[in-house]
Amino acid sequence: MQHNDTIKPGYIYKKSYTYYVFGLLFLLYMFDYIDRMIVTSMFVHIEKDWGITSTQSGMLVSGVYWSIVVLTLPVSLLVDRWSRRKTIGIMAIIWSLATALSAFTGNFAQLMMARIVIGAGEAGYSPGGTAMISGLFPQHKRAQMLGIWNASIPLGAAIGVGMGGLIASTIGWRHAFGIVALPGLIVAILFYFIKDYKTAPIVSENHKTFQKPTARLILNEFIYKPSFLFSSFGMAAVIFVITAIMTWLPKFFLETNSIVINEKEAGFKASIVLLLAIVGAPLGGYLADRWRKKNIRARLLFPTITTFISAILLFVAINYTPGLTQYIVFLMLGIIISAFAPSIAAVTQDVVQVGLRAVSYSIAVIVQNLLGASIAPVIIGYLIDKYDVVTAFQILPVMLIIAMILFYLASFYYEKDMKKVQITEIDPED
C-alpha cells in the first residue's frame, strides 16, 4: 500500500478493527499523561511533607522527560525494526507499574527515581503510536487522526491534575498514584495482543532495501530535510510553553487570580484549561487537512497562525486581564495552543519513508523534550523561586513567537522534502 499524495489508499484492516486499535492507542496516551502529570497538583502537599523547593518539584516533572530524551531513539528503533505492538505494550506495563510504586516512596530521591522509570516506560510511546496511526490510516486523514489521538494528551493531563488535587486533599497524595496505575496496566495488556502491520524495509537513494539500516542511512533520511528540522525545533518551543503551563498554572492561579481561593480550586480550573485542548487538537488536524487540499503547505502554515494567536492570548492573560477575564483568556488559549500538534506530527511522517516513521518522530521527541518539556518545569520553577510566578511566565509568549517563525520557515521546504521520500509498500500481519 503506497502512501503518497497521488494515491489515496484504503485501510490495511477492517475499519472496525482499525478503530479498535486506535481506541487502545488513545487510552494508552491518556493514561500516559495522567501518570505523567498527576504529581503537579500535589506539589503543595509533597513540599509540605518533605520540605522541598519549587525547583525540586519541577524536577519531578522534568525527570520523566530526561528519561524520554535518553531512551526514545533506541526504543523507537525497536518499534520500527522489531514490533510496534510488543514494544508499546511492554512500555505501557513499565510506566504503569512505576506509577504504582510511586505511592510507596519515602523521600524526594525515591520519588524522583520512580518518575525517571515512568519516563523510561514512556520513552518510545509517542513515536510508536504516531507510526502505527500513520500506517493504519490513509495519508489524507493523517493529521485528522493524529489530532484526535493528541486530544488524549490534554484529556490525560486534565484528569491527572484534577484527580491529583482532589485525591491529595481528601485521602492523601500517595493514594493518587495507585488509583491511576491500574486502568493503564489493563489497557497495556490488551494492546499487547492486537495485530499490527509488518515491519517495512528501509530504502536507500539508489533503491536498495535494508532490514537493518546503518546510522549513516538513517542520518541521511533527516539531515537534508529542512522542513523536518525547522518544525522539530518549533515544536520544542511550543512544548516548552505547554509543559510550563501544565506544571505551574495551578500556582499561577493561586497567586494571581482573585477567583481562585485554594489549591483544590486552582488544580480544577487549571485542568479545565488543559482539557479544552481536546477541542483544539482534533479541530486543528481537521482544518489543516481540509486546507491542505488547496495549499500543500497548510500543515505548516496552519501552526504558524495558531501559534501566533496563542502568543497574543498568553501575553494578554499574563499582563492585562485579572480575575474572571484572565481565566476566560486562558480558556481560549487552551483551545488554540494545541491546534499545531497534529499538523507537525503529520509532517514528521510525511517527509520520511515508512520504515523510519517511529525513528522520525523520536528525533522530534528528543528535540522537543531536551529543549522544551524537560527544562521548562525547572526553569520556570527557578524563576518562581528567584522572582515570582508572573515574572517567570513572561518568557512564554516569546517562546511562542520563536516557534511561529520556525514553522513558517519550514513551510517553504515541505513539498520539496516530500518528493525525496522513497515509497515503500506495507502489509498487515498474517
VENPENOR-V536979 format. One record per pair of residues at least 6 apart in sequence whose C-alpha atoms are under 8 Angstrom apart, sorted by sequence separation. I is the first residue (numbers start at 1). J is the second residue. If there is no record, write none. Layout:
BEGIN
i:I j:J
i:I j:J
END
This chain:
BEGIN
i:3 j:9
i:46 j:52
i:47 j:53
i:78 j:84
i:79 j:85
i:105 j:111
i:167 j:173
i:168 j:174
i:203 j:209
i:204 j:210
i:222 j:228
i:223 j:229
i:254 j:260
i:260 j:266
i:292 j:298
i:320 j:326
i:369 j:375
i:383 j:389
i:2 j:9
i:11 j:18
i:47 j:54
i:168 j:175
i:202 j:209
i:203 j:210
i:222 j:229
i:253 j:260
i:254 j:261
i:291 j:298
i:292 j:299
i:384 j:391
i:1 j:9
i:79 j:87
i:134 j:142
i:137 j:145
i:167 j:175
i:168 j:176
i:201 j:209
i:202 j:210
i:254 j:262
i:318 j:326
i:321 j:329
i:349 j:357
i:352 j:360
i:383 j:391
i:384 j:392
i:78 j:87
i:79 j:88
i:102 j:111
i:133 j:142
i:164 j:173
i:167 j:176
i:201 j:210
i:202 j:211
i:254 j:263
i:289 j:298
i:317 j:326
i:348 j:357
i:380 j:389
i:383 j:392
i:47 j:57
i:201 j:211
i:202 j:212
i:288 j:298
i:289 j:299
i:317 j:327
i:200 j:211
i:202 j:213
i:288 j:299
i:349 j:360
i:381 j:392
i:75 j:87
i:102 j:114
i:133 j:145
i:164 j:176
i:251 j:263
i:254 j:266
i:317 j:329
i:348 j:360
i:349 j:361
i:380 j:392
i:101 j:114
i:102 j:115
i:133 j:146
i:163 j:176
i:204 j:217
i:250 j:263
i:253 j:266
i:316 j:329
i:317 j:330
i:348 j:361
i:380 j:393
i:43 j:57
i:288 j:302
i:99 j:114
i:251 j:266
i:314 j:329
i:98 j:114
i:99 j:115
i:130 j:146
i:250 j:266
i:313 j:329
i:314 j:330
i:345 j:361
i:348 j:364
i:40 j:57
i:98 j:115
i:249 j:266
i:250 j:267
i:253 j:270
i:313 j:330
i:98 j:117
i:99 j:118
i:250 j:269
i:313 j:332
i:314 j:333
i:98 j:118
i:250 j:270
i:313 j:333
i:39 j:60
i:40 j:61
i:249 j:270
i:39 j:61
i:95 j:117
i:96 j:118
i:94 j:117
i:95 j:118
i:310 j:333
i:37 j:61
i:94 j:118
i:95 j:119
i:246 j:270
i:36 j:61
i:95 j:120
i:94 j:120
i:95 j:121
i:310 j:336
i:94 j:121
i:95 j:122
i:309 j:336
i:310 j:337
i:36 j:64
i:93 j:121
i:246 j:274
i:91 j:120
i:92 j:121
i:307 j:336
i:91 j:121
i:92 j:122
i:306 j:336
i:307 j:337
i:90 j:121
i:91 j:122
i:306 j:337
i:91 j:123
i:91 j:124
i:92 j:125
i:306 j:339
i:307 j:340
i:91 j:125
i:306 j:340
i:88 j:124
i:303 j:339
i:304 j:340
i:88 j:125
i:303 j:340
i:302 j:340
i:303 j:341
i:88 j:128
i:303 j:343
i:88 j:129
i:302 j:343
i:303 j:344
i:300 j:343
i:84 j:128
i:299 j:343
i:300 j:344
i:79 j:124
i:84 j:129
i:299 j:344
i:299 j:346
i:75 j:123
i:76 j:124
i:80 j:128
i:84 j:132
i:299 j:347
i:63 j:112
i:67 j:116
i:71 j:120
i:75 j:124
i:79 j:128
i:66 j:116
i:67 j:117
i:60 j:111
i:64 j:115
i:68 j:119
i:72 j:123
i:73 j:124
i:76 j:127
i:60 j:112
i:63 j:115
i:64 j:116
i:67 j:119
i:68 j:120
i:71 j:123
i:72 j:124
i:76 j:128
i:59 j:112
i:63 j:116
i:64 j:117
i:66 j:119
i:67 j:120
i:71 j:124
i:61 j:115
i:64 j:118
i:65 j:119
i:68 j:122
i:69 j:123
i:280 j:334
i:281 j:335
i:284 j:338
i:285 j:339
i:60 j:115
i:64 j:119
i:68 j:123
i:276 j:331
i:280 j:335
i:284 j:339
i:285 j:340
i:288 j:343
i:52 j:108
i:63 j:119
i:64 j:120
i:67 j:123
i:68 j:124
i:279 j:335
i:280 j:336
i:283 j:339
i:284 j:340
i:285 j:341
i:50 j:107
i:273 j:330
i:277 j:334
i:278 j:335
i:280 j:337
i:281 j:338
i:282 j:339
i:284 j:341
i:285 j:342
i:50 j:108
i:273 j:331
i:276 j:334
i:277 j:335
i:280 j:338
i:281 j:339
i:284 j:342
i:285 j:343
i:272 j:331
i:275 j:334
i:276 j:335
i:277 j:336
i:280 j:339
i:281 j:340
i:284 j:343
i:32 j:92
i:35 j:95
i:273 j:333
i:274 j:334
i:277 j:337
i:281 j:341
i:282 j:342
i:35 j:96
i:136 j:197
i:273 j:334
i:277 j:338
i:281 j:342
i:135 j:197
i:273 j:335
i:277 j:339
i:32 j:95
i:351 j:414
i:28 j:92
i:35 j:99
i:132 j:196
i:258 j:322
i:259 j:323
i:257 j:322
i:258 j:323
i:259 j:324
i:256 j:322
i:257 j:323
i:351 j:417
i:352 j:418
i:257 j:324
i:351 j:418
i:350 j:418
i:351 j:419
i:353 j:421
i:231 j:300
i:238 j:307
i:257 j:326
i:351 j:420
i:352 j:421
i:353 j:422
i:354 j:423
i:104 j:174
i:257 j:327
i:351 j:421
i:352 j:422
i:353 j:423
i:354 j:424
i:103 j:174
i:353 j:424
i:102 j:174
i:103 j:175
i:318 j:390
i:354 j:426
i:103 j:176
i:103 j:177
i:102 j:177
i:103 j:178
i:318 j:393
i:101 j:177
i:102 j:178
i:318 j:394
i:100 j:177
i:101 j:178
i:99 j:177
i:100 j:178
i:99 j:178
i:100 j:179
i:315 j:394
i:100 j:180
i:99 j:180
i:100 j:181
i:36 j:118
i:99 j:181
i:100 j:182
i:314 j:396
i:315 j:397
i:35 j:118
i:314 j:397
i:97 j:181
i:96 j:181
i:311 j:396
i:312 j:397
i:96 j:182
i:311 j:397
i:310 j:397
i:311 j:398
i:96 j:184
i:97 j:185
i:96 j:185
i:157 j:246
i:311 j:400
i:32 j:122
i:310 j:400
i:311 j:401
i:93 j:184
i:92 j:184
i:93 j:185
i:308 j:400
i:92 j:185
i:307 j:400
i:308 j:401
i:307 j:401
i:93 j:188
i:169 j:264
i:242 j:337
i:29 j:125
i:92 j:188
i:93 j:189
i:307 j:403
i:308 j:404
i:29 j:126
i:307 j:404
i:90 j:188
i:165 j:263
i:166 j:264
i:89 j:188
i:165 j:264
i:304 j:403
i:305 j:404
i:88 j:188
i:89 j:189
i:304 j:404
i:303 j:404
i:304 j:405
i:89 j:191
i:90 j:192
i:165 j:267
i:88 j:191
i:89 j:192
i:165 j:268
i:304 j:407
i:25 j:129
i:88 j:192
i:303 j:407
i:304 j:408
i:162 j:267
i:85 j:191
i:86 j:192
i:161 j:267
i:162 j:268
i:235 j:341
i:301 j:407
i:85 j:192
i:161 j:268
i:300 j:407
i:301 j:408
i:85 j:193
i:300 j:408
i:85 j:194
i:161 j:270
i:162 j:271
i:235 j:344
i:85 j:195
i:161 j:271
i:300 j:410
i:301 j:411
i:22 j:133
i:85 j:196
i:300 j:411
i:84 j:196
i:158 j:270
i:159 j:271
i:232 j:344
i:299 j:411
i:158 j:271
i:231 j:344
i:298 j:411
i:157 j:271
i:158 j:272
i:297 j:411
i:158 j:273
i:297 j:412
i:83 j:199
i:158 j:274
i:82 j:199
i:157 j:274
i:158 j:275
i:297 j:414
i:18 j:136
i:81 j:199
i:157 j:275
i:297 j:415
i:38 j:157
i:80 j:199
i:81 j:200
i:155 j:274
i:228 j:347
i:296 j:415
i:29 j:149
i:33 j:153
i:37 j:157
i:41 j:161
i:80 j:200
i:154 j:274
i:155 j:275
i:227 j:347
i:228 j:348
i:33 j:154
i:36 j:157
i:38 j:159
i:39 j:160
i:40 j:161
i:41 j:162
i:154 j:275
i:30 j:152
i:34 j:156
i:38 j:160
i:39 j:161
i:42 j:164
i:154 j:276
i:155 j:277
i:13 j:136
i:26 j:149
i:29 j:152
i:30 j:153
i:33 j:156
i:34 j:157
i:37 j:160
i:38 j:161
i:41 j:164
i:42 j:165
i:45 j:168
i:154 j:277
i:155 j:278
i:228 j:351
i:12 j:136
i:25 j:149
i:26 j:150
i:29 j:153
i:32 j:156
i:33 j:157
i:34 j:158
i:36 j:160
i:37 j:161
i:38 j:162
i:40 j:164
i:41 j:165
i:154 j:278
i:11 j:136
i:27 j:152
i:30 j:155
i:31 j:156
i:34 j:159
i:35 j:160
i:38 j:163
i:39 j:164
i:153 j:278
i:11 j:137
i:26 j:152
i:30 j:156
i:34 j:160
i:38 j:164
i:42 j:168
i:151 j:277
i:152 j:278
i:225 j:351
i:10 j:137
i:11 j:138
i:22 j:149
i:29 j:156
i:30 j:157
i:33 j:160
i:34 j:161
i:46 j:173
i:151 j:278
i:10 j:138
i:45 j:173
i:150 j:278
i:151 j:279
i:240 j:368
i:9 j:138
i:151 j:280
i:235 j:364
i:239 j:368
i:243 j:372
i:244 j:373
i:248 j:377
i:8 j:138
i:9 j:139
i:81 j:211
i:148 j:278
i:151 j:281
i:222 j:352
i:239 j:369
i:243 j:373
i:247 j:377
i:8 j:139
i:42 j:173
i:81 j:212
i:150 j:281
i:151 j:282
i:221 j:352
i:233 j:364
i:236 j:367
i:237 j:368
i:240 j:371
i:241 j:372
i:8 j:140
i:150 j:282
i:232 j:364
i:236 j:368
i:240 j:372
i:244 j:376
i:248 j:380
i:148 j:281
i:149 j:282
i:235 j:368
i:236 j:369
i:239 j:372
i:240 j:373
i:243 j:376
i:244 j:377
i:5 j:139
i:147 j:281
i:148 j:282
i:233 j:367
i:237 j:371
i:238 j:372
i:239 j:373
i:243 j:377
i:255 j:389
i:256 j:390
i:3 j:138
i:4 j:139
i:5 j:140
i:147 j:282
i:232 j:367
i:233 j:368
i:236 j:371
i:237 j:372
i:240 j:375
i:241 j:376
i:3 j:139
i:146 j:282
i:147 j:283
i:232 j:368
i:236 j:372
i:240 j:376
i:244 j:380
i:145 j:282
i:147 j:284
i:148 j:285
i:236 j:373
i:252 j:389
i:38 j:176
i:144 j:282
i:147 j:285
i:218 j:356
i:222 j:360
i:251 j:389
i:252 j:390
i:38 j:177
i:144 j:283
i:146 j:285
i:147 j:286
i:144 j:284
i:145 j:285
i:144 j:285
i:35 j:177
i:143 j:285
i:144 j:286
i:143 j:286
i:144 j:288
i:35 j:180
i:143 j:288
i:144 j:289
i:34 j:180
i:35 j:181
i:143 j:289
i:142 j:289
i:141 j:289
i:31 j:180
i:140 j:289
i:203 j:353
i:202 j:353
i:31 j:183
i:32 j:184
i:202 j:354
i:31 j:184
i:202 j:355
i:200 j:354
i:201 j:355
i:202 j:356
i:200 j:355
i:241 j:396
i:28 j:184
i:199 j:355
i:240 j:396
i:241 j:397
i:27 j:184
i:241 j:399
i:28 j:187
i:240 j:399
i:241 j:400
i:27 j:187
i:28 j:188
i:238 j:399
i:237 j:399
i:238 j:400
i:24 j:187
i:237 j:400
i:237 j:402
i:238 j:403
i:24 j:190
i:25 j:191
i:237 j:403
i:24 j:191
i:236 j:403
i:234 j:402
i:235 j:403
i:234 j:403
i:21 j:191
i:233 j:403
i:234 j:404
i:234 j:405
i:234 j:406
i:21 j:194
i:233 j:406
i:234 j:407
i:231 j:406
i:230 j:406
i:231 j:407
i:230 j:407
i:230 j:409
i:231 j:410
i:230 j:410
i:229 j:410
i:227 j:409
i:228 j:410
i:227 j:410
i:226 j:410
i:227 j:411
i:12 j:197
i:227 j:412
i:61 j:247
i:227 j:413
i:228 j:414
i:226 j:413
i:227 j:414
i:225 j:413
i:226 j:414
i:58 j:247
i:227 j:417
i:150 j:341
i:226 j:417
i:147 j:339
i:150 j:342
i:225 j:417
i:147 j:341
i:147 j:342
i:146 j:342
i:147 j:343
i:145 j:342
i:144 j:342
i:143 j:342
i:146 j:345
i:143 j:343
i:146 j:346
i:143 j:345
i:143 j:346
i:142 j:346
i:40 j:246
i:40 j:247
i:40 j:248
i:37 j:246
i:41 j:250
i:37 j:247
i:134 j:346
i:130 j:345
i:134 j:349
i:207 j:422
i:205 j:422
i:131 j:349
i:204 j:422
i:44 j:263
i:135 j:354
i:203 j:422
i:203 j:424
i:41 j:263
i:201 j:424
i:200 j:424
i:200 j:425
i:41 j:267
i:131 j:357
i:200 j:426
i:130 j:357
i:131 j:358
i:199 j:426
i:130 j:358
i:198 j:426
i:129 j:358
i:197 j:426
i:198 j:427
i:127 j:357
i:128 j:358
i:197 j:427
i:198 j:428
i:127 j:358
i:130 j:361
i:197 j:428
i:198 j:429
i:127 j:359
i:196 j:428
i:197 j:429
i:127 j:360
i:195 j:428
i:196 j:429
i:127 j:361
i:195 j:429
i:126 j:361
i:127 j:362
i:126 j:362
i:124 j:362
i:127 j:365
i:126 j:365
i:81 j:355
i:80 j:355
i:80 j:356
i:80 j:357
i:80 j:358
i:79 j:358
i:80 j:359
i:77 j:358
i:76 j:358
i:77 j:359
i:76 j:359
i:73 j:359
i:76 j:362
i:73 j:362
i:72 j:362
i:73 j:363
i:72 j:363
i:135 j:426
i:72 j:365
i:73 j:366
i:72 j:366
i:69 j:365
i:70 j:366
i:69 j:366
i:68 j:366
i:69 j:367
i:69 j:369
i:68 j:369
i:69 j:370
i:66 j:369
i:65 j:369
i:66 j:370
i:65 j:370
i:65 j:373
i:66 j:374
i:65 j:374
i:64 j:374
i:62 j:373
i:63 j:374
i:62 j:374
i:61 j:374
i:62 j:375
i:62 j:376
i:62 j:377
i:61 j:377
i:62 j:378
i:59 j:377
i:58 j:377
i:59 j:378
i:58 j:378
i:55 j:377
i:56 j:378
i:55 j:378
i:58 j:381
i:55 j:379
i:57 j:381
i:55 j:381
i:54 j:381
i:55 j:382
i:54 j:382
i:54 j:384
i:55 j:385
i:54 j:385
i:12 j:427
i:13 j:428
i:12 j:428
i:4 j:423
i:3 j:423
i:2 j:423
i:3 j:424
i:2 j:424
i:3 j:425
i:1 j:424
i:2 j:425
i:1 j:425
i:2 j:426
i:1 j:426
i:1 j:427
END
